[in-house]
Structure formats: structure tokens, C-alpha cells
Amino acid sequence: MFRRPHADEIIKQSYLKLLRTNKYYDISITDIIENSSPQVGRSTFYRHYEDKRQLEEKIVEDLVTDFKNKIVPEFKKDVQSAWKMVCRELLVMLRDGDLMAYTPLPENFSYLVSILESKLKFYENAEQLSLKAKYIPRANAAIISSCLSTWVKTGFKESVEEMTVFMSSLLIKNSDSSAFLELIEFKN
């Protein structure tokens, strides 16, 4: 049986589609609504979101939640395998998935990174964490962000497999499983 997408999903997909060809700051709510028509009108948009920023944050929040639900159990089992999984998932999401919408234009990718960093909240209650748990996850986030950014800017020249091996080797060398597990336990 075919399930008709809910209005909020239609709005999100409309925005992601527009991001593939437009800079995020050039996309208006009117553009999103027109791209969602006839299923979504202005009142429907505002029933779901206060503004475009809230829509963007919801898209990223959903991605982060889904991602965390996949990877946290893996980190509790085996940190090395988990880093490989994290790298592969992110690379595939950028090349083929919902994050792909942010990659054609550098401004959109930088904006995505800023929203992701705000959602991950590395510094929230950091004084309660050990030195390693406070700084290693942030350093790993910088490694991931830098590698993904370069990969996007160079047009995905390396394969997902090559990038997975490269990134995960950097992250594993920089990792301390106890620090990451402390952070996971603290956040949950």
C-alpha cells in the first residue's frame, strides 16, 4: 500500500531539492512552498516551522538523531569498527543521500557544518568530563569535517572505500575509546 508523505516531509524534500542548485541564503519560504505545490501551502509550512532556519535545523537534527541511533551501539561494541562505519555512513550520505543536497555549492556545505556543530554540542557541561573526553571528540569532529569538506570540494575524486580507510585510520589513531564512551554515557 502506498503511503502518502506527510506535509513536513514534503517541505523537507522540497528544500533539499532546491539546495542542489541554489545557495541556502537565496532560497525563500515562497520558493520552498512553490516547489512543494500543490500539496503544501503557506499556512501548512508555518504550521510545521516558524521559519526557514527551524526547517534547516530540523533536517539536520533528524539526520543527527538517525546517525546517533546507528553508531552509538557500535561504539559500545568496537570503537575501530564504529569509526569505519561512521566514515562510510557520512561519505555515502554526502555523495548519495540527504546530505548530498548540501554538496554542490561550497556555501551550503559550510552552512551544514555550522548547523551540525551546533547540534552536537561538544562543550555542553564540558567541565564535568575528563580532559580526553572533553577534547578528543572535538578533534575528531575537526578531522571529519576537514576530510569531508576537501572530498566535496575536489568533486568526490576518491572512492567511498578509499576515504573510509583514510579517515578511519586518522580517527582510530586519534581515538581513545574510554574518552568516547565517557562522552556517550554523559550525553545519554
Secondary structure as GFF3:
##gff-version 3
##sequence-region A 1 188
A	DSSP	alpha_helix	7	19	.	.	.	ID=ss1
A	DSSP	three_ten_helix	24	26	.	.	.	ID=ss2
A	DSSP	alpha_helix	29	36	.	.	.	ID=ss3
A	DSSP	alpha_helix	42	48	.	.	.	ID=ss4
A	DSSP	alpha_helix	52	77	.	.	.	ID=ss5
A	DSSP	alpha_helix	79	96	.	.	.	ID=ss6
A	DSSP	three_ten_helix	98	102	.	.	.	ID=ss7
A	DSSP	alpha_helix	106	120	.	.	.	ID=ss8
A	DSSP	three_ten_helix	126	128	.	.	.	ID=ss9
A	DSSP	alpha_helix	131	153	.	.	.	ID=ss10
A	DSSP	alpha_helix	160	173	.	.	.	ID=ss11
A	DSSP	alpha_helix	177	187	.	.	.	ID=ss12
###
